[in-house]
Amino acid sequence: MVHEMKGTADKTQVVILGGGFAGVEAARYLDRTAAKRADVDVTLVSRDNFTLFTPMLDEVAAGDLEVPHVCNPLRKLLRRVTILSGDVKSIDLASRQVKISYAISGLTRELPFDYLVLALGSETNYLGIPGVAEHALGIKTVGEAVMLRSGVIALLEVASVEPDPNRRRRLLTFVVAGGGFAGVETVGAINDLARESLRHYGKVDPREVRVVLIHPGAVILPELGEALGLYAQEKLRKRQVEIKLGTKVIAYADGAVQCSDGEKIPASTLVWAGGVSPSPILKATPFELLKGRVVVDSTLEVPRFPGVWAVGDCAAITDPTS
Ligand SMILES: Cc1cc2nc3c(=O)[nH]c(=O)nc-3n(C[C@H](O)[C@H](O)[C@H](O)COP(=O)(O)OP(=O)(O)OC[C@H]3O[C@@H](n4cnc5c(N)ncnc54)[C@H](O)[C@@H]3O)c2cc1C
């Protein structure tokens, strides 16, 4: 059933889309300022009613942190800002409305805005590589981190009773694609979890556990520069992580990761940390996009669209001094 609802137009409506770092920071600022005014409503719309501390997702995957340690309820963080937990479907700039839908009820809502902050972040981009979207696990949501942790433990359980050595090695091989922050942190997490858990699985031979990081560049962590990337590589190798550099995943089929250098790695687990792309919602807007991100000026406002700003991973700052 689909209901239509209208917001009240008697107050100035400020709407923030996305409850990640960028959207929450904007909301926290407005919570202390504009939202105190009787003539202003500030609303934050996000899929989840919590904000996620993504840089610590790997620690959830490793079992070092629990879910509540990385999820912060939006309603606890924000006192005056209204929270709407829903999916943004479209943005209509002509009528200055955002269409939102609620997954469980099917309810849709047109939310009017006078001022709009776009903070929709990015989504996992599987780059159309055969089998990857279907069979690999992303590492962007808390659900994925929990699935990874339980998956590693479940595979150790199965491997401990699997008599066939080839099948056992496949179960005990964990491949992570992508040598940026997310991939490097995740491969470290899986490695620690799998190897440290082995003491509970006396029948599993530690030499059969294989953890592989595949990275297309010459050095991992390109964001940090070569010296730190080389340092991280050395640390990972000392902890028995194999690193394949200058290599891409080209397919994941029949339980094997196919690499651009010709190697096929039989592996029950492939974690895809090989790319993200900005929210697809933006493609349907008239904003100028750069690699899918909204081009903004030095104040983060979208040129030609007064009262609309873009922040965080969905924004492209081409000239910070302009
Ligand atoms: C595992 C991992 C580790 C990382 N480690 C680091 C690190 O160490 N250092 C670093 O600088 N960066 C790191 N990053 C990157 C960092 O997390 C991002 O740069 C940051 O989260 C961007 O913040 P954002 O608010 O722009 O977007 P996001 O955090 O992606 O937030 C976007 C928000 O919008 C919501 N949303 C999206 N689409 C919709 C929709 N259609 N409807 C409703 N809501 C929607 C999402 O649910 C989310 O709440 C890491 C990322 C990952 C995944």
The ligand as a Gaussian input file, in Angstrom:
#p B3LYP/6-31G(d) Opt

LIG

0 1
 C       35.751000      -0.886000       5.920000
 C       36.060000       0.561000       5.667000
 C       37.161000       1.143000       6.262000
 C       37.463000       2.478000       6.034000
 N       38.554000       3.020000       6.647000
 C       38.842000       4.321000       6.464000
 C       39.940000       4.935000       7.126000
 O       40.656000       4.278000       7.876000
 N       40.178000       6.252000       6.896000
 C       39.383000       7.005000       6.060000
 O       39.617000       8.195000       5.890000
 N       38.320000       6.460000       5.429000
 C       38.030000       5.147000       5.613000
 N       36.953000       4.602000       4.982000
 C       36.133000       5.466000       4.120000
 C       35.133000       6.258000       4.976000
 O       34.328000       5.349000       5.702000
 C       34.261000       7.118000       4.053000
 O       35.087000       8.056000       3.422000
 C       33.178000       7.837000       4.838000
 O       32.324000       6.900000       5.441000
 C       32.365000       8.765000       3.941000
 O       31.364000       9.367000       4.702000
 P       30.025000       9.863000       4.031000
 O       29.172000      10.377000       5.147000
 O       30.293000      10.749000       2.901000
 O       29.359000       8.551000       3.404000
 P       28.865000       7.194000       4.065000
 O       29.628000       6.901000       5.319000
 O       28.879000       6.193000       2.966000
 O       27.393000       7.519000       4.517000
 C       26.343000       7.634000       3.604000
 C       25.040000       7.480000       4.367000
 O       23.967000       7.670000       3.477000
 C       23.036000       6.598000       3.602000
 N       22.443000       6.395000       2.297000
 C       23.046000       6.146000       1.121000
 N       22.149000       6.057000       0.128000
 C       20.929000       6.247000       0.694000
 C       19.612000       6.290000       0.197000
 N       19.327000       6.115000      -1.108000
 N       18.616000       6.514000       1.064000
 C       18.868000       6.703000       2.388000
 N       20.105000       6.699000       2.910000
 C       21.118000       6.471000       2.084000
 C       23.885000       5.410000       4.032000
 O       23.081000       4.438000       4.664000
 C       24.857000       6.098000       4.991000
 O       24.302000       6.252000       6.255000
 C       36.631000       3.263000       5.193000
 C       35.503000       2.680000       4.595000
 C       35.229000       1.353000       4.823000
 C       34.002000       0.753000       4.180000

